[in-house]
Amino acid sequence: MKTDVLIIGGGVAGLTLAIKLVKRNIKVAVVEKDPTLGKVYKGELIQPKTIQIFDRLGMLQQFKEEWNEFSDIGITEFNQEKKPLLEQTMSYSLLKNPYNYAAMMPHSLIKAKLMNEAKQYSTYTSFQPATFQRLENEHKAIIKKDGEEQAIEANYIIGAEGLSSKIRTHIGASRSRELYNHDFLTVSFSGPSELRIGEMISTQDRFLGLFPLPNNDVRTVYLVRKGEFKEMRKRSLEEFYSRYLSLYPELDGYVQKVQSWKDIQLMVPIKQHASHYVKDHFALIGDAAHSVHPMAGEGMNLAIQDADVLGELIGDMYEANQQFHTSWLTQYELVRRKRVSAVQSLSHLGGLVYGRSGSLWQRNRSFLIKRLAQNKTLLSKYMFTISGLGIWPFSINDGKRLFKSENERYLQQKMNKRTFTEEEDYPWKKKMR
């Protein structure tokens, strides 16, 4: 079989890339090993930049009909007497319309919508379940489906297969890698109807995140120390229930719907970055190129944003009859690396801030979060960068702003100036004309 682009990995990143390409009549083949829509927990928090991308794809209304939108995230710190040490709110409403909110949607449903969209195009071919075996030469991949090997020739081969990427190994990309002193337990269940915003609840040694899914479901993430989950599984689920209820009593009668330890997944946070994303006619997207600490809910969003930029670039290369000039692919990495690094840094900081335990660390964390949440300048910088809509980095002068913030007009002007335009998302377009 011959195709224009072969994508190894049919997750949300691979599917977004496929949609971008088939919409421009480029032949795409996607190889995905999982026969289902995915049973392992992956991202469900949809950030504003990703919402903008769905809008550009003409799919926003499809998603809006089924996802759960919210603007605020409540942050609470309890002392040892279970009295509030901190109660603050961070809000996406600081951002400019129309992308001034986030949304939650089950990952399997996100993937299903993208898959259904891709299937509408005759230039889309899916091999699922199938596994990528090896490269026979620089343009020919061998896959296995239904127990038989077959060859696929492609002009471009994209690694979208996750942390253990064979394509990353093939292009000789090394990776910086950092693990953390904690993991997360994650599980979804039906929650109280009044839970309409994101909630982050902490004590000096515990953390629970709650994010509202559609149909009154709630996605929960609970921080545990390394090896702690293994010990917890030896005991009754009552301990699991009590830990949740001690931080958020309103879950009583809901968390008990989790009836087996098998329903609870262990999520191991990893910060990883490939030395390069591109070589010749190969490129990496998503976790194959980078992964982030999940504190800011960015992994899936960065992957979709990769796919958007790379898909636009390859589409333009074909349109300009430059599809065999592989040097253009470096434009993708030039756009994405800086943006990924900015979000990685904030997510890493969140992992460090919440990964430490002890009363002194909690008091320091509470002080910093309070100043961040109450100072519109600092909060705007944080929410703006996390949103993916632009980068407004913290600076050495921010220490002076702990007790002083600028007026809203100034903040909007700054964010407008730093918002990524279409020309900045796709800067090669002028050069191709």
DATADA-V852628 format. One record per residue. N is the residue number from 1. SS is DSSP state (2 for helix, 1 for strand, 0 for the rest). OMEGA is omega in whole degrees, 0 to 359 (none if undefined). D_CENTER is the distance of its C-alpha to the mean C-alpha in Angstrom with 1 decimal. Layout:
n->(N N)
ss->(SS SS)
omega->(OMEGA OMEGA)
d_center->(D_CENTER D_CENTER)
//
This chain:
n->(1 2 3 4 5 6 7 8 9 10 11 12 13 14 15 16 17 18 19 20 21 22 23 24 25 26 27 28 29 30 31 32 33 34 35 36 37 38 39 40 41 42 43 44 45 46 47 48 49 50 51 52 53 54 55 56 57 58 59 60 61 62 63 64 65 66 67 68 69 70 71 72 73 74 75 76 77 78 79 80 81 82 83 84 85 86 87 88 89 90 91 92 93 94 95 96 97 98 99 100 101 102 103 104 105 106 107 108 109 110 111 112 113 114 115 116 117 118 119 120 121 122 123 124 125 126 127 128 129 130 131 132 133 134 135 136 137 138 139 140 141 142 143 144 145 146 147 148 149 150 151 152 153 154 155 156 157 158 159 160 161 162 163 164 165 166 167 168 169 170 171 172 173 174 175 176 177 178 179 180 181 182 183 184 185 186 187 188 189 190 191 192 193 194 195 196 197 198 199 200 201 202 203 204 205 206 207 208 209 210 211 212 213 214 215 216 217 218 219 220 221 222 223 224 225 226 227 228 229 230 231 232 233 234 235 236 237 238 239 240 241 242 243 244 245 246 247 248 249 250 251 252 253 254 255 256 257 258 259 260 261 262 263 264 265 266 267 268 269 270 271 272 273 274 275 276 277 278 279 280 281 282 283 284 285 286 287 288 289 290 291 292 293 294 295 296 297 298 299 300 301 302 303 304 305 306 307 308 309 310 311 312 313 314 315 316 317 318 319 320 321 322 323 324 325 326 327 328 329 330 331 332 333 334 335 336 337 338 339 340 341 342 343 344 345 346 347 348 349 350 351 352 353 354 355 356 357 358 359 360 361 362 363 364 365 366 367 368 369 370 371 372 373 374 375 376 377 378 379 380 381 382 383 384 385 386 387 388 389 390 391 392 393 394 395 396 397 398 399 400 401 402 403 404 405 406 407 408 409 410 411 412 413 414 415 416 417 418 419 420 421 422 423 424 425 426 427 428 429 430 431 432 433)
ss->(0 1 1 1 1 1 1 1 0 0 0 2 2 2 2 2 2 2 2 2 2 2 0 0 0 0 0 1 1 1 1 1 0 0 0 0 0 0 0 0 0 0 0 0 1 1 0 2 2 2 2 2 2 2 2 2 0 0 0 2 2 2 2 2 0 0 0 1 1 1 0 1 1 1 1 1 1 1 0 0 0 0 0 1 1 1 1 1 1 1 1 2 2 2 0 0 0 0 0 0 0 1 1 1 0 0 2 2 2 2 2 2 2 2 2 2 2 2 0 0 0 0 0 1 1 1 1 1 0 0 1 1 1 1 1 1 1 0 0 1 1 1 1 1 1 0 0 1 1 1 1 1 1 1 1 1 1 1 1 0 0 0 0 0 0 2 2 2 2 2 0 0 0 0 1 1 1 1 1 0 0 1 1 1 1 1 1 1 1 1 0 0 0 0 0 0 0 1 1 1 1 1 0 0 0 0 1 1 1 1 1 1 0 2 2 2 1 1 1 1 1 1 1 1 1 0 0 2 2 2 2 2 0 0 0 0 2 2 2 2 2 2 2 2 2 2 2 0 2 2 2 0 0 0 2 2 2 0 0 0 2 2 2 0 1 1 1 0 0 1 1 1 1 1 0 0 0 1 1 0 0 1 1 1 0 2 2 2 0 1 1 0 0 2 2 2 0 0 2 2 2 2 2 2 2 2 2 2 2 2 2 2 2 2 2 2 2 2 2 0 0 0 0 0 0 2 2 2 2 2 2 2 2 2 2 2 2 2 2 2 2 2 2 2 2 2 2 2 2 2 2 2 2 2 2 0 0 0 2 2 2 2 2 2 2 2 2 2 2 2 2 2 2 2 0 2 2 2 2 2 2 2 2 2 2 2 2 0 0 1 0 0 0 0 0 2 2 2 2 2 2 0 0 0 0 0 0 2 2 2 2 2 2 2 2 2 2 2 1 0 0 2 2 2 2 0 0 0 2 2 2 2 0)
omega->(175 178 177 184 174 181 177 183 183 172 184 179 179 180 177 177 179 180 179 185 183 175 179 174 176 183 184 171 181 179 182 185 183 180 182 175 177 179 180 181 171 190 177 177 184 184 184 180 178 175 177 179 177 177 179 179 183 184 187 183 177 181 183 180 187 181 179 181 173 181 189 172 179 180 182 174 177 173 184 178 180 174 184 174 182 173 183 178 172 188 173 182 174 183 183 172 3 185 183 177 173 181 176 180 177 184 181 179 175 182 180 180 178 180 180 178 181 183 180 188 183 181 180 176 181 171 184 359 176 181 174 183 185 172 178 169 188 181 183 178 176 177 176 177 182 175 182 177 173 184 174 176 183 174 180 177 187 176 178 191 171 188 182 188 175 179 177 177 183 183 175 180 172 181 168 189 179 175 184 183 183 173 176 168 180 180 176 175 178 184 180 184 181 178 187 180 173 179 175 186 184 164 181 180 181 176 176 175 180 182 189 174 175 175 177 172 179 174 182 173 185 184 174 176 179 179 184 182 179 179 179 183 178 184 181 175 179 178 177 179 185 179 178 185 178 180 182 185 181 178 180 183 180 181 179 177 172 191 182 175 180 179 185 182 174 181 183 181 180 171 185 180 179 181 173 182 192 168 181 183 176 175 179 173 177 184 176 180 186 171 185 171 188 185 181 177 190 188 180 182 178 180 179 179 172 184 179 182 181 179 178 181 181 177 179 179 178 181 180 181 179 189 180 175 190 179 178 183 180 178 178 181 179 178 193 188 181 182 178 182 179 180 177 182 179 179 178 178 177 178 179 183 182 181 180 180 180 185 180 179 179 179 178 178 180 179 182 180 179 180 178 185 183 181 187 178 181 180 179 178 183 184 180 181 178 181 184 184 180 176 173 190 171 182 180 179 181 177 178 184 181 183 181 177 181 179 188 180 178 182 179 178 180 180 178 181 185 178 179 175 176 178 178 175 184 190 183 189 181 182 183 183 none)
d_center->(32.7 31.7 28.7 27.2 23.7 22.7 19.1 18.7 16.0 15.6 12.1 10.1 10.0 13.6 14.6 13.4 15.3 18.1 18.5 18.6 21.3 23.4 23.7 25.7 27.8 26.3 26.7 23.7 23.7 20.6 21.2 19.3 20.8 19.6 22.2 20.2 17.1 15.6 17.0 14.6 11.9 8.4 5.6 7.9 7.3 7.6 8.1 11.5 10.9 9.3 12.3 14.5 13.5 14.4 17.5 18.4 18.2 20.6 18.5 17.7 20.7 19.8 16.6 18.4 21.1 19.0 16.1 16.7 16.5 16.9 17.4 18.3 17.1 20.2 20.6 23.6 25.3 28.4 31.2 33.2 35.3 32.3 33.1 30.4 30.0 27.4 26.3 24.1 21.7 18.9 18.5 16.6 20.1 20.9 19.1 21.1 21.5 20.3 16.7 17.3 15.5 12.2 12.3 11.8 12.6 13.1 10.9 14.2 15.3 12.4 13.3 17.0 17.0 15.6 18.1 20.9 20.5 20.7 23.7 25.6 26.3 29.1 27.5 24.7 25.5 23.6 24.6 23.2 23.9 24.7 24.0 24.1 27.1 27.9 28.8 32.5 32.6 30.3 29.9 30.5 28.1 29.5 27.7 29.1 29.3 31.7 33.1 34.1 32.9 32.6 32.0 29.7 30.5 28.0 28.1 24.5 22.5 18.7 17.0 13.8 14.9 12.6 13.7 17.3 17.7 21.3 20.8 19.5 22.7 24.8 24.1 24.9 21.7 21.8 18.9 18.8 17.6 17.5 17.6 18.1 21.0 19.2 17.1 15.7 17.3 15.5 17.4 17.7 21.2 23.2 23.3 25.7 25.9 26.0 22.4 21.0 18.7 16.1 18.2 17.9 21.2 22.6 25.9 27.0 25.5 23.2 19.9 18.8 15.9 16.5 14.5 16.6 16.0 18.6 22.1 22.2 19.9 17.8 14.9 16.0 14.9 17.9 18.4 21.1 22.8 23.0 25.3 25.6 24.1 26.7 29.4 28.1 28.3 32.0 32.7 32.7 29.7 31.7 30.2 26.7 27.8 29.7 26.8 24.7 27.8 28.8 25.7 25.6 28.9 28.1 26.3 29.8 30.5 26.9 25.4 28.6 27.4 25.5 28.4 27.4 25.6 24.3 22.1 20.2 17.6 17.3 13.9 14.6 12.5 12.9 12.5 13.5 14.4 16.7 19.9 19.6 17.5 20.7 24.2 26.7 25.3 22.4 18.8 15.5 12.0 8.6 9.5 13.0 12.8 10.6 8.6 8.1 9.7 7.8 10.2 8.3 5.4 3.2 2.5 2.6 3.5 5.2 6.4 7.8 9.1 10.7 12.3 13.6 15.4 16.7 17.8 19.7 21.2 22.5 23.7 25.6 27.1 28.6 29.8 31.5 32.9 31.1 29.2 31.1 30.6 27.7 27.8 25.9 22.7 22.6 21.8 18.2 17.8 19.7 17.3 14.0 15.0 16.0 13.0 10.7 13.4 13.6 10.1 10.7 14.0 13.1 10.7 13.6 16.1 14.7 14.9 18.4 19.5 18.8 19.6 23.2 25.9 29.3 31.0 31.3 27.6 26.8 29.3 27.9 24.3 25.7 27.7 24.8 22.5 25.6 26.3 22.8 22.7 26.3 26.2 24.9 24.8 22.5 20.4 20.1 19.0 16.2 14.9 15.4 13.4 10.4 10.8 10.4 13.9 15.7 16.4 19.1 19.6 21.5 25.0 28.1 29.6 27.0 29.3 31.9 29.6 29.1 32.0 31.9 29.6 30.2 31.1 28.7 30.2 29.6 25.9 25.4 27.3 25.2 21.8 23.5 24.7 21.3 19.3 18.3 20.9 20.9 23.3 20.9 18.0 20.7 23.4 25.3 26.6 29.7 30.6 30.6 33.0)
//
